[in-house]
């Protein structure tokens, strides 16, 4: 004789959903709240590339990238175009800092040699870096350009500026600081330096 299989009715609620009298059930989580939890973008916001806007999806700086027409947040990465844009910005900042440090080091070394350095600066201009070290009362200066190298700039002052003549110091664009200092000292000690040419106006 076959024993009858006893069946039990399926419970209408999960155990954790059954509350005893006096229990206060937790508030139901809405679908919107659930979506906010599952689409966290903290990891993406922490990526260095989010410091720049994304040229691919248009995400603003500080915001994560999106996909599928802006309907889905990229939670763990950014677009390759944004990574490239960030790398380009970092490289440009590094070049700016390197140019400034280079000019500052030359200026400080000249001052230690007794040269009356009254001003110096470096800047980016049309995707190139350049700098200037002013001597004394601006009667002369030494200019640097990342393609043209070092030049000795002298007067006479005109309506177009204080320096109307330039002498190439025959230095490499990335000449070592001691070599630049030696060339500048030599140029300052020459009454009529050779190679002077009039700056085109």
C-alpha positions as CSV (number, residue, x, y, z in Angstrom):
1,X,0.0,0.0,0.0
2,X,1.4,3.4,-1.1
3,X,1.6,6.0,1.6
4,X,-0.2,9.2,0.8
5,X,2.0,12.2,0.2
6,X,1.1,14.9,2.5
7,X,1.2,18.4,1.0
8,X,1.2,21.7,2.8
9,X,-0.3,25.0,1.6
10,X,2.2,27.5,0.1
11,X,2.7,30.3,2.6
12,X,1.3,33.6,1.4
13,X,4.3,35.6,2.8
14,X,8.0,35.1,3.5
15,X,9.1,34.4,7.0
16,X,10.8,37.8,7.2
17,X,7.6,39.5,6.1
18,X,5.5,37.9,8.9
19,X,5.1,40.3,11.8
20,X,3.8,39.5,15.3
21,X,1.3,41.8,17.0
22,X,3.1,44.9,18.2
23,X,5.9,44.7,15.6
24,X,6.5,47.8,13.4
25,X,7.4,46.7,9.9
26,X,10.2,48.6,8.1
27,X,9.0,51.1,5.5
28,X,8.7,49.7,2.0
29,X,11.5,50.7,-0.3
30,X,10.2,52.3,-3.5
31,X,11.5,51.3,-6.9
32,X,13.1,54.7,-7.3
33,X,15.1,54.3,-4.1
34,X,16.2,50.8,-5.1
35,X,17.4,52.2,-8.5
36,X,19.4,54.9,-6.7
37,X,21.2,52.3,-4.6
38,X,22.0,50.0,-7.4
39,X,23.3,52.7,-9.8
40,X,25.9,54.2,-7.4
41,X,28.6,56.0,-9.3
42,X,31.0,56.7,-6.5
43,X,33.7,54.5,-8.0
44,X,33.4,56.4,-11.4
45,X,33.5,59.8,-9.7
46,X,36.8,58.9,-8.0
47,X,38.5,58.2,-11.4
48,X,41.1,60.9,-12.2
49,X,39.7,61.4,-15.8
50,X,36.4,62.8,-14.4
51,X,38.4,66.0,-13.7
52,X,37.7,67.0,-17.3
53,X,34.5,67.0,-19.4
54,X,33.8,64.0,-21.6
55,X,34.0,64.8,-25.3
56,X,32.1,61.5,-26.1
57,X,29.0,61.7,-23.9
58,X,29.1,65.4,-22.8
59,X,29.4,64.6,-19.1
60,X,30.6,67.7,-17.2
61,X,33.8,67.7,-15.1
62,X,33.1,65.8,-11.9
63,X,30.2,63.8,-13.3
64,X,30.4,60.2,-14.4
65,X,30.2,59.2,-18.1
66,X,26.9,57.9,-19.4
67,X,26.0,55.4,-22.1
68,X,22.9,54.6,-24.2
69,X,22.0,58.2,-24.9
70,X,22.5,59.3,-21.3
71,X,20.2,56.7,-19.8
72,X,22.8,54.5,-18.1
73,X,25.6,55.7,-15.8
74,X,29.0,54.1,-16.3
75,X,29.7,53.0,-12.8
76,X,33.3,51.8,-13.1
77,X,35.0,53.5,-16.0
78,X,34.9,56.4,-18.4
79,X,35.0,56.7,-22.2
80,X,38.4,56.4,-23.8
81,X,38.1,59.9,-25.3
82,X,37.8,61.3,-21.8
83,X,40.8,59.4,-20.6
84,X,42.8,60.8,-23.5
85,X,41.6,64.3,-22.8
86,X,42.6,64.0,-19.2
87,X,46.1,62.7,-20.2
88,X,46.5,65.7,-22.5
89,X,45.5,68.1,-19.8
90,X,48.0,66.5,-17.3
91,X,50.8,66.7,-19.9
92,X,50.1,70.4,-20.6
93,X,50.1,71.2,-16.9
94,X,53.4,69.3,-16.5
95,X,54.9,71.3,-19.4
96,X,53.7,74.6,-17.9
97,X,55.2,73.6,-14.5
98,X,58.4,72.4,-16.1
99,X,58.8,75.7,-18.2
100,X,58.2,77.8,-15.1
101,X,60.7,75.7,-13.0
102,X,63.3,76.0,-15.8
103,X,63.1,79.8,-16.0
104,X,63.0,80.2,-12.2
105,X,66.1,78.1,-11.8
106,X,68.0,80.1,-14.3
107,X,66.9,83.4,-12.8
108,X,67.9,82.2,-9.3
109,X,71.3,81.0,-10.4
110,X,71.9,84.3,-12.1
111,X,71.0,86.2,-9.0
112,X,73.4,84.1,-7.0
113,X,76.1,85.2,-9.5
114,X,75.3,88.8,-8.7
115,X,73.1,89.6,-11.7
116,X,70.4,92.2,-11.0
117,X,67.4,90.0,-11.9
118,X,64.3,92.2,-11.5
119,X,61.6,90.0,-12.9
120,X,61.0,86.6,-14.6
121,X,58.1,84.7,-15.9
122,X,57.0,81.8,-18.1
123,X,53.8,81.2,-20.0
124,X,52.1,79.2,-22.8
125,X,51.4,81.0,-26.0
126,X,49.9,79.3,-29.1
127,X,50.8,75.8,-27.9
128,X,54.4,76.8,-27.2
129,X,56.1,77.7,-24.0
130,X,58.2,80.8,-23.5
131,X,59.9,82.7,-20.7
132,X,61.7,86.0,-20.0
133,X,64.3,87.0,-17.4
134,X,64.5,90.8,-17.0
135,X,67.8,92.4,-16.0
136,X,68.1,95.7,-14.2
137,X,65.7,98.5,-15.2
138,X,64.4,96.5,-18.2
139,X,67.2,97.7,-20.4
140,X,67.9,94.1,-21.4
141,X,66.4,90.7,-20.9
142,X,66.9,87.1,-21.9
143,X,64.1,85.3,-23.6
144,X,63.5,81.6,-24.0
145,X,61.2,79.8,-26.4
146,X,60.7,76.0,-26.6
147,X,61.5,76.1,-30.3
148,X,63.9,79.0,-30.7
149,X,66.0,78.6,-27.6
150,X,67.6,81.5,-25.7
151,X,68.1,85.0,-27.0
152,X,69.6,88.2,-25.5
153,X,67.1,91.0,-25.9
154,X,68.3,94.6,-25.9
155,X,67.0,98.1,-26.7
156,X,66.7,100.8,-27.8
157,X,63.1,101.1,-26.6
158,X,60.5,101.9,-29.3
159,X,56.8,102.3,-29.5
160,X,56.5,98.6,-30.0
161,X,58.3,97.6,-26.7
162,X,61.5,97.8,-24.7
163,X,63.5,95.4,-26.8
164,X,64.3,96.0,-30.4
165,X,67.3,93.7,-31.0
166,X,67.9,90.1,-30.3
167,X,71.1,88.0,-30.1
168,X,70.9,84.2,-30.4
169,X,72.9,82.6,-27.6
170,X,73.5,79.4,-29.6
171,X,72.0,77.2,-26.9
172,X,69.9,74.1,-27.3
173,X,66.2,74.5,-26.4
174,X,66.7,72.3,-23.4
175,X,70.2,73.5,-22.5
176,X,71.3,72.7,-19.0
177,X,70.9,75.5,-16.4
178,X,74.7,76.0,-15.8
179,X,75.3,76.4,-19.6
180,X,72.5,79.0,-19.8
181,X,73.9,80.9,-16.9
182,X,77.4,80.9,-18.4
183,X,76.1,82.1,-21.7
184,X,74.1,84.9,-20.1
185,X,77.1,86.0,-18.0
186,X,79.2,86.1,-21.2
187,X,76.5,88.1,-23.0
188,X,76.3,90.6,-20.2
189,X,80.0,91.1,-20.2
190,X,80.2,91.8,-23.9
191,X,80.0,95.5,-24.9
192,X,78.9,94.7,-28.5
193,X,77.9,91.0,-28.7
194,X,78.3,89.4,-32.0
195,X,75.3,88.0,-33.9
196,X,72.9,90.9,-33.0
197,X,70.0,91.2,-35.3
198,X,67.1,93.6,-35.4
199,X,63.8,92.1,-34.2
200,X,61.4,92.4,-37.1
201,X,58.5,94.8,-36.3
